[in-house]
């Protein structure tokens, strides 16, 4: 563990990573849909990724990225900084939204993550696809979210995750990555392992 302001610690943790996932936007919104009165008022100034996530995937984030620096909450500013540091170090991370990932994996809205039922439901959704760390039942919901983000980053390498956003010329380039299918439909870890073994590869663990 290290402080969110520990630049060297964050960059060092990412050294050698094939994919990096960040649960935060990378910059202020340019509000490409601000003039479209038929959209939800809260999201008219949002980034395209947030709008597409809600309108297409029916996964609405509880926030909308602001257009002005004075309205940026602390957690989001940390995200902006981490994105900038990662890019300066030569990385191009993926934006993820763990709540959306779990919604897709479950095929429905799972119990609240702050409840015991919610934590256990999320562990069960992840378990077929990773080697669960010892003691994961004692993890906080933030740790479980981070593990889900790592899983989506891994899946982006082989097409089992997809970006959600807009591709029209007037839209921004933002995208939020989600799994392609529910946990029951996604390729389990042991199947991936056998396929990778036939190619002389060893699938990563967490």
C-alpha positions in Angstrom: 0.0 0.0 0.0 1.1 3.6 -0.6 -0.3 7.1 -0.7 -2.2 8.2 -3.8 0.5 11.0 -4.1 3.3 8.5 -4.3 4.2 8.9 -7.9 7.2 6.5 -7.9 5.2 3.9 -6.0 2.4 3.9 -8.5 4.7 3.9 -11.5 6.8 1.1 -10.0 3.7 -1.0 -9.4 2.9 -0.7 -13.1 6.3 -1.7 -14.4 6.1 -4.6 -16.8 2.3 -4.6 -16.9 0.6 -5.5 -20.2 -2.6 -3.7 -19.3 -3.4 -1.2 -16.6 -7.0 -0.4 -15.5 -8.0 2.8 -13.8 -11.4 3.2 -12.1 -11.7 6.9 -12.9 -12.0 9.2 -15.9 -8.8 10.6 -17.4 -9.8 14.2 -17.8 -12.5 16.8 -17.7 -15.5 16.4 -19.9 -15.7 18.4 -23.0 -19.5 18.1 -22.9 -20.0 17.0 -26.6 -23.8 16.4 -25.9 -24.5 19.5 -23.9 -27.1 20.8 -26.3 -29.2 17.7 -26.5 -32.2 18.4 -24.3 -33.7 14.9 -24.6 -30.9 13.3 -22.6 -31.0 13.1 -18.8 -30.1 16.5 -17.4 -27.3 15.1 -15.1 -25.5 13.6 -18.1 -25.9 16.3 -20.8 -22.4 17.6 -19.9 -21.0 14.1 -19.3 -18.4 12.3 -21.4 -19.6 10.0 -24.2 -18.5 6.9 -22.2 -20.7 7.7 -19.3 -23.7 8.4 -21.6 -23.2 5.2 -23.6 -22.8 3.1 -20.5 -26.2 4.3 -19.3 -28.2 4.5 -22.5 -26.8 1.4 -24.1 -25.8 -0.9 -21.3 -28.3 0.5 -18.7 -25.5 1.0 -16.2 -25.6 4.5 -14.9 -22.6 5.8 -13.0 -23.6 7.9 -9.9 -21.5 10.8 -11.1 -20.9 12.7 -14.3 -17.4 14.0 -15.1 -17.5 17.8 -14.7 -16.4 20.3 -17.3 -14.7 22.6 -14.8 -11.8 22.0 -12.5 -13.5 23.6 -9.5 -16.2 20.8 -9.6 -13.8 17.9 -9.6 -14.1 15.7 -6.5 -11.0 14.5 -4.7 -11.1 10.9 -5.9 -11.5 12.0 -9.5 -8.5 14.3 -9.3 -6.4 11.5 -8.0 -7.6 9.5 -11.1 -6.6 12.4 -13.4 -3.2 12.5 -11.8 -2.7 8.7 -12.1 -3.7 8.8 -15.8 -1.2 11.6 -16.4 1.6 9.7 -14.6 0.9 6.5 -16.4 0.9 8.2 -19.8 4.1 10.0 -18.9 5.7 6.6 -18.1 4.6 5.3 -21.6 1.4 3.4 -20.6 -2.1 3.8 -22.0 -4.5 2.5 -19.4 -8.1 1.4 -19.8 -10.9 3.0 -17.9 -13.0 0.5 -16.0 -16.2 0.7 -13.8 -16.3 -2.2 -11.4 -20.0 -1.9 -10.6 -20.7 -2.2 -14.3 -18.4 -5.1 -14.7 -20.2 -7.0 -11.9 -23.6 -6.1 -13.4 -22.5 -7.8 -16.7 -21.0 -10.8 -15.0 -24.1 -11.3 -12.8 -26.5 -10.7 -15.6 -28.4 -8.5 -13.2 -27.8 -5.9 -10.5 -25.9 -7.7 -7.6 -26.5 -6.9 -3.9 -24.9 -3.7 -2.7 -21.1 -4.1 -2.3 -21.1 -2.7 1.2 -23.1 -5.7 2.4 -21.9 -9.2 3.3 -24.2 -10.6 0.6 -22.8 -8.2 -1.9 -19.1 -9.0 -1.2 -19.8 -12.8 -1.4 -21.8 -12.4 -4.6 -18.9 -10.6 -6.2 -16.3 -13.1 -5.1 -18.5 -15.9 -6.5 -18.6 -14.0 -9.9 -14.8 -13.7 -10.0 -13.9 -17.1 -8.7 -14.3 -19.1 -12.0 -11.9 -16.8 -13.7 -8.9 -16.2 -11.3 -7.0 -18.0 -8.6 -8.5 -16.3 -5.6 -6.0 -14.9 -3.0 -6.0 -16.5 0.4 -8.2 -14.5 2.8 -10.2 -12.7 0.1 -13.3 -13.1 2.2 -11.7 -10.5 4.5 -11.0 -8.0 1.8 -12.8 -4.7 1.5 -15.2 -3.9 -1.4 -12.5 -1.7 -2.8 -10.1 -4.6 -3.0 -12.7 -6.7 -4.7 -13.4 -3.8 -7.2 -9.7 -3.7 -7.9 -9.6 -7.4 -8.7 -12.5 -7.0 -11.0 -10.7 -4.2 -12.8 -7.6 -6.4 -13.2 -9.8 -9.1 -14.7 -11.3 -6.7 -17.2 -7.8 -5.5 -18.1 -6.8 -9.1 -18.7 -9.8 -9.8 -20.8 -9.1 -6.8 -23.0 -6.1 -8.7 -24.3 -8.1 -11.6 -25.8 -11.4 -9.9 -26.7 -13.4 -11.0 -23.6 -13.8 -7.3 -22.7 -15.1 -4.5 -24.8 -15.0 -0.7 -24.8 -18.2 1.3 -24.4 -18.4 4.7 -25.9 -19.4 6.7 -29.0 -17.6 6.8 -32.3 -19.3 9.7 -34.1 -17.0 12.4 -35.3 -18.4 15.0 -32.9 -18.0 12.7 -29.9 -15.0 12.4 -27.5 -12.7 9.4 -27.4 -13.7 8.2 -23.9 -14.5 4.6 -23.3 -15.3 2.4 -20.3 -14.4 -1.3 -20.6 -16.9 -4.1 -19.6 -16.8 -7.8 -19.9 -18.5 -9.1 -23.1 -20.6 -11.7 -21.3 -21.9 -12.9 -18.0 -19.7 -14.9 -15.6 -21.5 -18.1 -16.6 -20.9 -17.5 -20.3 -17.3 -16.2 -20.1 -14.5 -18.6 -20.6 -13.5 -20.0 -17.2 -9.9 -19.9 -16.0 -9.3 -23.7 -16.5 -10.4 -23.6 -20.1 -8.2 -20.6 -20.8 -5.3 -22.4 -19.1 -5.7 -25.5 -21.4 -5.9 -23.3 -24.5 -2.9 -21.3 -23.4 -1.0 -24.4 -22.6 -1.5 -25.7 -26.1 0.3 -22.6 -27.3 3.1 -22.9 -24.8 1.8 -20.0 -22.7 0.9 -19.7 -19.1 -2.1 -17.5 -18.3 -1.5 -14.9 -15.6 -2.8 -15.2 -12.1 -3.5 -12.5 -9.5 
